Amino acid sequence: MNELKPVQAPMAADLMRMIESQAVAAARWVVPACLLAGLVIGAVGN
């Protein structure tokens, strides 16, 4: 197990960076999409 730790640590860091960057990219799409959906639902509801 000790032999794997040096390899796993950088991979985990890269994975976290990828997840974080994808989460940020997703948030940029999700927020406007939710606002648009809210406007559409509001228009249809009224």
C-alpha positions, 0 to 999 in steps of 0.5 A: 500500500505504501508504494501506491501512495505517491502515485495516488496523491497526484492523481487525486489532486488532478481528479479534484481539479477536473471535478472542480473545473467541471463543476464551475463550467456546469454552474455557468450553464446551470444558473442561466438555464434555471433562470430561463426555466423559471421564467418559462414556468412563470409565463406558462403558469400565469 
